[in-house]
Amino acid sequence: MQPATIKISLLLLSLWALTGCSVDGFEGDSSGLTPEESLIAGQIIGESLSENRGGLLSSFPEAFAIPTSTGLINGPSPLSGESFRNLQNYNYEFETQSGQHRVTFSKQSENELFRTVSEYTLIYIFYNADQQPIASPESQQGRIEAVDFRAIRNGEIDGSIKKSIFTRTDRLFIEGISTSTDILSIDGFHAGNGLFTQISNDGSEIQREYFLDLNYLDLRINKELVQRNRNFRTGVNGAFSYESTIRQAGNGNNGSGTKIVNGTVELNGDGTALLKFREQFDSFRLRLANGEVFEDDEFEGRVTRVNLEDRIFTISNGQRIQINDQTEIEQEDFNTLEEVAQAVNNGVRVIAEGDYFHPDETVNLWIATELEFELESNEFQDLVASVNLEQHSIILANGDELFITEETDIEFNDDLTSLRDVADAVNEGMPVEAEGDFYIGIETGKRILKEVEFEFDFEEFEENVTSVNLSESTFTLENGRIVRLTDDTIISEESDFLTLEEVAEALDNEIRVEANGKYFNSNGSWIAVIVEFEN
């Protein structure tokens, strides 16, 4: 078993030659970054850390999962609460000699701003208390004490204001999987290279090739916060050291226009981080969700303390921000500092966001010019386990209960038209997925839905049929899975065989039959929703 402190040197492959538009401004030495260079370096490092843009934090859910032959499942750690249902081209292998569990798959995500496509390779070695590899972690979850985890991601991010092509490798060693401590420490490193493109308002592009190494200095995970908020970015504290080599795209290998940047990244535990450059006064704040860099006059952070007498509140990075008569407070979840103080005293997580200025560089006191206070919102995506129509609530597969109010924005898809439809489908064993975001009620502590979308989460199949059991109304696929037809199963009118009897007769006549369609797992039995049988 490897020691808790991982010290592994990674030999990066030579960065491929990528050409594109460039701008003047990079000097040929490794010191004296211009403001433009500092900002680009901050954007590259921020994206490499991000949770939703394929960065370092995006590996954490998979690190606490368990790979199986059919997909990733939640592991024994309370930090394993992710749903892994949108993995494409999934493949699993186990190597007996090394104890490595290896999976590959691809993922895609898209919203109004970005489209992300990534190819994943994940490698796990699970260890028991005797420091021996575990060959069957799915059936021996209670024996898992440590995990040696590696994630390799190749991907592209395509957006209106920036684009990325990247290769990123994360190596984590996690001990104390079965312990009941509130804080878990992790050791590891991150390495990446790629091409980062920033697109200006006039359509011009700034491109940079980069190498990046991040080393864990003191990374700690607050289990309670991760469980409650359903994300890692607001539950991780600690710091990284980094070194990055950045150069203009298209310069070849002569080193012209190359900068070496190093420093530290301090995680604040509220979804933001402070990026510092060695031997430079400049620093940036990063949003860990998407890696965005804060502008100098902007702030965002969780409120930790409120001083009503002096009209000062403190955010999680330690900054003290004062409100005066000129401060414009937008009408959001909280309209006064008194309301914020009451919420924070009751354990409610409040996010402050706005603009400020710093009148005295020697004093830790900023003055807010524009400000808004919001309840910390939490995103989720999971299967619905049950519905309570009287309480107007849903319980997810991970155990969270979410409450619907008159202000909840609800969207129903597929054949679902009401909460009762959702309840009836779940009671019949059908997979209904809920996706949206919620906040914690100030007085009740309940998870209140801000918006939610319901839709069926059927899986697709396309395999040859090897046999038919007419008495059981089932057919067996080439992969060994038995699929049952019910009175509700739709056999496509475009099928070459319109009944199970015709399929059985074709097989008896040695005619090859392929079945493709959608099905779901109900109590261990695969039920076909729609199927087409082809000759």
C-alpha positions in Angstrom: 0.0 0.0 0.0 1.3 3.4 -0.9 2.0 5.9 1.9 -0.5 8.6 2.8 1.7 11.3 1.4 1.8 10.8 -2.3 5.0 12.1 -4.0 4.8 11.1 -7.6 6.6 12.8 -10.4 4.5 13.1 -13.5 6.4 13.3 -16.9 4.0 15.4 -19.0 3.9 14.6 -22.7 5.1 17.4 -25.0 2.3 19.8 -25.7 1.0 19.4 -29.2 1.6 22.3 -31.6 -1.6 24.3 -31.8 -1.9 27.4 -33.9 -4.3 30.3 -33.6 -4.6 34.0 -33.1 -2.3 35.7 -30.5 -1.8 39.1 -29.1 1.3 41.0 -28.1 2.3 41.4 -24.5 4.2 38.3 -23.4 7.8 38.8 -22.5 10.4 36.0 -23.0 11.3 35.7 -19.3 9.6 34.2 -16.2 8.9 37.3 -14.1 7.0 40.5 -14.2 3.5 39.5 -15.3 1.4 42.2 -16.9 -2.2 42.6 -15.7 -3.4 40.8 -18.9 -1.0 37.9 -18.3 -2.1 37.6 -14.7 -5.8 37.5 -15.6 -5.2 34.8 -18.3 -3.2 32.7 -15.8 -5.9 33.1 -13.3 -8.6 31.9 -15.7 -6.6 28.9 -16.7 -5.9 27.9 -13.1 -9.5 28.6 -12.1 -10.9 26.3 -14.9 -8.4 23.6 -14.0 -9.8 23.7 -10.4 -13.5 24.0 -11.3 -16.2 21.5 -10.3 -18.4 22.0 -13.4 -15.8 22.5 -16.1 -13.9 19.3 -15.8 -11.4 20.6 -13.3 -9.8 19.0 -10.2 -13.0 19.2 -8.0 -15.0 17.4 -10.7 -13.0 14.2 -9.9 -14.1 14.1 -6.3 -17.6 12.4 -6.8 -16.0 9.6 -8.9 -13.2 9.2 -6.3 -15.7 8.2 -3.7 -17.7 5.9 -6.0 -17.3 2.2 -6.7 -16.9 0.9 -10.3 -18.9 -2.1 -11.4 -19.4 -3.9 -14.7 -22.6 -1.9 -15.4 -21.7 1.6 -14.1 -20.5 3.6 -11.1 -22.4 3.2 -7.8 -22.2 5.1 -4.5 -19.5 3.8 -2.1 -19.4 3.4 1.7 -18.3 7.0 2.4 -20.9 9.5 3.4 -19.3 11.7 0.7 -20.5 9.3 -2.0 -23.8 10.8 -2.9 -23.6 11.4 -6.6 -25.8 9.9 -9.3 -23.9 8.4 -12.3 -26.6 7.8 -14.9 -25.4 9.8 -17.9 -22.2 7.9 -18.7 -21.8 7.0 -22.4 -19.8 4.2 -23.9 -19.1 2.8 -20.4 -16.5 0.0 -20.1 -15.1 -1.8 -17.0 -12.0 -4.0 -16.6 -10.4 -5.5 -13.5 -6.7 -6.5 -13.5 -6.1 -9.2 -10.9 -2.3 -8.9 -10.7 -2.3 -5.1 -9.9 -5.7 -4.9 -8.2 -6.7 -2.1 -10.5 -10.3 -1.4 -11.4 -10.4 0.5 -14.7 -13.4 2.2 -16.3 -13.7 4.4 -19.4 -16.7 6.5 -20.5 -17.6 9.8 -22.0 -19.9 12.6 -20.7 -21.5 15.6 -22.3 -23.2 18.7 -20.7 -24.7 21.8 -22.3 -26.4 25.0 -21.1 -27.0 28.4 -22.6 -23.3 29.4 -22.1 -21.2 26.3 -22.5 -21.0 22.9 -24.1 -18.6 20.4 -22.5 -17.5 17.0 -24.0 -15.1 14.8 -22.0 -13.5 11.4 -22.2 -12.8 9.8 -18.9 -10.4 7.0 -17.7 -10.7 6.2 -14.0 -8.4 3.8 -12.2 -9.1 2.5 -8.6 -7.2 0.4 -6.2 -9.2 -0.3 -3.0 -7.4 -1.4 0.2 -8.7 -3.1 3.4 -7.4 -2.7 6.9 -4.5 -5.1 6.2 -3.4 -2.9 3.3 -4.4 -5.6 0.8 -6.2 -4.8 -2.5 -9.9 -5.6 -2.6 -11.0 -7.4 -5.8 -14.8 -7.1 -5.2 -15.4 -3.6 -3.7 -19.1 -3.7 -4.6 -19.8 -6.7 -2.3 -17.1 -5.8 0.3 -17.9 -2.1 0.9 -17.6 -2.5 4.6 -13.9 -3.5 4.3 -12.8 -0.5 2.3 -10.3 1.6 4.3 -8.4 3.5 1.6 -8.6 4.2 -2.1 -5.8 5.0 -4.6 -7.6 6.9 -7.4 -6.5 8.3 -10.7 -8.6 10.2 -13.2 -7.5 11.2 -16.7 -9.8 13.5 -18.6 -9.5 14.7 -22.2 -12.1 17.2 -23.3 -13.3 20.4 -24.9 -15.2 23.3 -23.5 -17.0 25.4 -26.2 -18.5 28.7 -25.0 -19.3 32.2 -26.3 -16.6 33.9 -24.3 -13.9 31.2 -23.9 -12.9 27.8 -25.3 -10.6 25.1 -23.9 -9.0 21.9 -25.2 -7.4 20.0 -22.3 -5.9 16.9 -20.9 -6.0 16.7 -17.0 -4.8 14.0 -14.6 -5.7 13.8 -10.9 -4.1 11.4 -8.4 -5.8 11.1 -5.0 -5.0 8.9 -2.0 -7.9 8.8 0.4 -7.6 7.2 3.9 -10.2 6.9 6.6 -13.1 5.9 4.3 -14.8 4.0 7.1 -14.1 6.4 10.0 -16.8 8.6 11.5 -14.7 11.8 11.8 -16.3 15.0 10.5 -13.2 16.0 8.5 -11.4 13.9 5.9 -7.9 14.8 4.7 -6.8 14.0 1.1 -3.4 13.9 -0.5 -2.6 14.1 -4.2 -1.7 16.2 -7.2 -3.2 17.5 -10.4 -1.4 17.9 -13.8 -2.8 19.4 -17.0 -2.0 20.8 -20.4 -4.0 22.3 -23.1 -5.1 25.4 -25.2 -7.1 28.1 -23.6 -8.9 30.7 -25.8 -10.4 33.9 -24.5 -12.9 35.6 -26.8 -13.4 39.4 -26.6 -16.6 41.3 -27.2 -15.3 42.3 -30.7 -14.7 38.6 -31.6 -10.9 38.7 -31.3 -9.2 35.8 -29.6 -6.4 35.5 -27.1 -4.9 32.0 -27.1 -2.5 30.4 -24.7 -0.9 27.0 -24.5 -0.1 25.8 -20.9 1.2 23.2 -18.6 0.0 23.2 -15.0 1.0 21.3 -11.9 -1.0 21.5 -8.6 0.2 19.9 -5.4 -2.0 19.4 -2.3 -0.7 21.2 0.7 -3.4 20.7 3.3 -6.7 19.6 1.8 -9.6 18.9 4.1 -13.2 17.9 3.4 -16.1 18.8 5.7 -18.3 15.7 5.3 -21.4 17.4 6.8 -21.3 20.4 4.4 -20.7 18.2 1.4 -23.7 16.0 2.3 -25.9 19.0 3.0 -25.0 21.1 0.0 -24.7 18.2 -2.4 -21.4 19.6 -3.8 -17.7 19.5 -2.9 -16.8 23.1 -3.7 -18.5 24.5 -0.5 -17.1 21.7 1.7 -13.4 21.8 0.8 -10.8 23.8 2.7 -7.1 23.9 2.5 -4.5 25.0 -0.1 -2.5 24.0 -3.2 0.8 25.1 -4.5 1.0 25.5 -8.3 3.4 26.1 -11.1 2.3 26.8 -14.6 4.1 27.4 -17.9 2.1 29.6 -20.3 3.0 30.7 -23.7 1.4 32.3 -26.8 -0.1 29.8 -29.2 1.8 29.1 -32.4 5.3 30.1 -31.2 6.7 26.6 -31.8 9.2 25.3 -29.2 11.7 28.1 -29.1 10.5 29.4 -25.8 9.6 32.9 -27.1 6.7 34.4 -25.2 6.8 31.9 -22.4 6.0 32.7 -18.8 6.5 30.5 -15.7 3.9 31.3 -13.0 3.8 29.9 -9.5 2.1 30.6 -6.2 -0.7 29.2 -4.0 -4.4 28.7 -4.1 -6.3 28.9 -0.8 -9.8 27.3 -0.7 -12.3 29.3 1.4 -14.9 26.6 2.0 -17.7 28.7 0.5 -17.3 27.9 -3.2 -14.5 30.4 -3.8 -10.7 30.4 -3.7 -8.0 33.0 -3.4 -5.3 32.7 -6.1 -1.9 34.2 -5.2 1.2 34.8 -7.4 4.6 34.5 -5.9 6.6 37.7 -5.7 3.5 39.7 -6.8 1.0 41.7 -4.9 -1.8 40.9 -7.3 -4.3 38.1 -6.3 -7.6 36.9 -7.7 -10.7 35.3 -6.3 -12.1 32.3 -8.1 -15.5 30.8 -8.3 -14.9 27.0 -7.9 -18.2 26.1 -9.6 -17.0 27.2 -13.1 -13.5 28.6 -12.5 -14.4 32.2 -13.3 -12.2 35.0 -12.0 -13.7 37.8 -9.9 -13.0 41.3 -11.1 -11.1 43.5 -8.7 -14.2 45.4 -7.6 -16.5 42.4 -7.2 -16.9 40.1 -4.2 -18.9 37.0 -3.4 -18.7 34.8 -0.3 -20.6 33.2 2.5 -21.4 35.5 5.4 -19.7 34.2 8.6 -20.3 37.1 11.1 -22.4 40.2 11.3 -21.7 43.3 13.4 -25.0 45.3 13.4 -23.6 48.2 15.5 -20.9 49.0 12.9 -22.9 47.7 9.9 -20.1 45.3 9.0 -20.3 41.7 7.9 -17.5 39.3 7.4 -17.3 36.8 4.5 -15.5 33.4 4.6 -12.2 34.6 3.2 -11.9 37.0 6.2 -12.8 40.2 4.4 -14.8 42.7 6.4 -17.4 44.6 4.3 -19.3 47.7 5.6 -22.7 49.0 4.5 -23.3 52.7 4.6 -26.1 55.1 3.5 -24.9 55.0 -0.1 -24.9 51.2 -0.4 -27.6 50.0 -2.8 -29.1 46.7 -1.5 -31.0 44.7 -4.1 -34.3 43.1 -3.0 -33.5 39.4 -2.8 -33.9 36.7 -0.1 -32.7 39.2 2.5 -33.4 42.9 2.4 -31.6 44.2 5.6 -28.5 43.4 7.5 -30.7 42.5 10.5 -32.4 39.7 8.5 -29.0 38.4 7.5 -27.8 38.5 11.2 -30.8 36.5 12.3 -30.3 33.9 9.6 -26.6 33.5 10.2 -27.2 33.1 14.0 -29.7 30.3 13.2 -27.2 28.4 11.1 -28.6 29.4 7.7 -25.9 29.8 5.0 -26.2 33.3 3.4 -24.2 34.4 0.3 -23.3 38.0 -0.1 -22.4 39.3 -3.6 -21.8 42.8 -5.0 -19.3 45.6 -5.7 -17.0 47.4 -3.3 -14.0 49.7 -3.0 -11.0 49.6 -0.7 -10.4 53.1 0.9 -7.4 52.2 2.9 -5.0 49.4 1.6 -3.6 49.0 5.2 -7.0 48.2 6.8 -9.1 45.1 6.4 -12.3 47.0 5.6 -14.1 47.3 2.2 -17.1 49.6 1.5 -20.0 48.0 -0.4 -21.5 50.1 -3.2 -23.9 47.4 -4.5 -25.0 44.4 -2.6 -27.4 41.5 -2.5 -27.9 38.7 0.1 -29.2 35.3 -1.1 -29.8 31.9 0.5 -27.2 29.5 -0.7 -28.7 27.6 -3.5 -28.0 23.9 -4.0 -28.3 22.0 -7.3 -29.4 18.3 -7.4 -30.1 15.6 -9.9 -31.3 12.2 -8.7 -34.1 9.6 -8.9 -37.3 10.1 -6.9 -37.7 7.4 -4.3 -41.1 8.4 -3.0 -43.7 11.3 -3.1 -45.7 12.6 -0.1 -48.7 14.3 -1.7 -50.0 15.6 1.6 -46.8 17.3 2.6 -46.1 18.3 -1.1 -42.6 16.8 -0.9 -40.4 14.3 -2.7 -37.7 12.1 -1.3 -34.7 11.4 -3.5 -32.8 8.2 -3.8 -30.0 9.7 -1.6 -32.5 10.3 1.2 -33.0 14.0 0.9 -36.5 15.3 1.3 -37.4 18.4 -0.8 -40.6 20.5 -0.2 -42.6 22.2 -2.9 -44.2 25.6 -2.2 -46.4 28.0 -4.2 -43.2 29.7 -5.4 -41.6 26.5 -6.8 -41.1 26.5 -10.5 -42.2 23.0 -11.7 -41.7 21.5 -15.1 -43.1 18.1 -16.1 -41.8 16.2 -19.1 -42.6 13.0 -21.0 -46.1 11.7 -20.0 -45.9 13.3 -16.5 -48.3 16.2 -16.0 -48.7 16.5 -12.2 -47.1 15.5 -8.9 -49.6 12.7 -8.6 -48.4 11.3 -12.0 -44.9 11.3 -10.5 -46.1 9.5 -7.4 -48.0 6.9 -9.4 -45.0 6.2 -11.7 -42.7 5.9 -8.7 -45.1 3.5 -6.9 -45.2 1.4 -10.1 -41.4 1.1 -9.9 -40.7 3.4 -12.8 -37.5 5.6 -12.7 -38.4 9.3 -12.5 -35.6 11.7 -12.3 -35.8 15.1 -10.5 -33.4 17.9 -11.3 -33.3 21.4 -10.0 -32.1 23.5 -7.0 -33.2 24.3 -3.5 -32.4 26.4 -0.5 -32.5 25.8 3.3 -35.5 27.4 5.0 -34.5 30.1 7.5 -36.9 29.0 10.3 -37.6 25.3 9.5 -34.2 24.1 8.2 -36.1 22.2 5.4 -34.9 22.0 1.8 -37.3 24.2 -0.2 -37.4 23.7 -3.9 -36.8 26.8 -6.0 -37.2 24.9 -9.3 -37.6 21.3 -10.2 -38.0 19.3 -13.5 -39.4 15.7 -13.6 -38.8 13.3 -16.4 -38.5 9.5 -16.9 -35.0 8.1 -16.8 -35.2 5.0 -19.0 -32.1 3.2 -20.2 -31.6 2.2 -23.9 -30.6 -1.2 -25.2 -29.6 -2.7 -28.6 -28.6 -6.3 -28.5 -29.3 -9.6 -30.3 -32.0 -11.8 -28.9 -30.7 -15.2 -27.9 -34.0 -16.8 -26.6 -37.6 -16.3 -25.8 -39.8 -17.5 -22.8 -43.4 -17.2 -24.0 -44.9 -18.3 -20.6 -43.0 -15.6 -18.8 -43.3 -13.0 -21.6 -39.6 -12.4 -21.6 -36.7 -12.5 -24.0 -33.0 -12.8 -23.3 -30.4 -10.4 -24.8 -26.9 -11.4 -25.9 -25.4 -9.8 -22.8 -27.5 -12.2 -20.6 -30.1 -9.6 -19.5 -33.7 -10.9 -19.3 -36.3 -8.3 -20.4 -40.0 -8.7 -19.7 -42.9 -7.4 -21.7 -46.0 -6.1 -19.9 -49.4 -5.0 -21.1 -48.0 -1.4 -21.2 -45.0 -2.3 -23.4 -45.2 -0.8 -26.8 -43.9 -2.9 -29.7 -43.0 -0.5 -32.5 -45.1 -0.7 -35.7 -41.8 -0.6 -37.6 -40.8 -3.9 -36.1 -40.1 -6.9 -38.4 -41.7 -9.1 -35.7 -44.8 -7.6 -34.0 -45.3 -10.3 -31.3 -43.0 -12.3 -29.0 -44.4 -15.4 -30.7 -43.0 -14.2 -34.1 -39.6 -13.6 -32.5 -39.6 -17.1 -31.0 -40.5 -18.6 -34.4 -37.8 -16.6 -36.1 -35.2 -17.9 -33.6 -36.4 -21.4 -34.2 -35.8 -20.9 -37.9 -32.2 -19.6 -37.1 -33.1 -16.1 -38.1 -31.1 -13.5 -36.3 -33.2 -11.0 -34.4 -32.1 -7.7 -32.8 -34.0 -5.9 -30.2 -33.6 -2.2 -29.5 -35.6 0.1 -27.3 -35.9 1.5 -23.7 -36.3 -0.3 -20.4 -36.0 0.2 -16.7 -35.1 -1.9 -13.7 -37.9 -2.6 -11.2 -36.9 -4.7 -8.2 -34.3 -6.5 -10.2 -36.5 -7.2 -13.2 -35.9 -5.3 -16.5 -39.2 -4.0 -17.9 -39.4 -3.0 -21.6 -41.1 0.4 -22.2 -40.8 0.3 -26.0 -39.1 -2.3 -28.2 -38.5 -2.8 -31.9 -37.5 -6.3 -33.2 -35.5 -6.3 -36.4 -34.5 -9.0 -38.8 
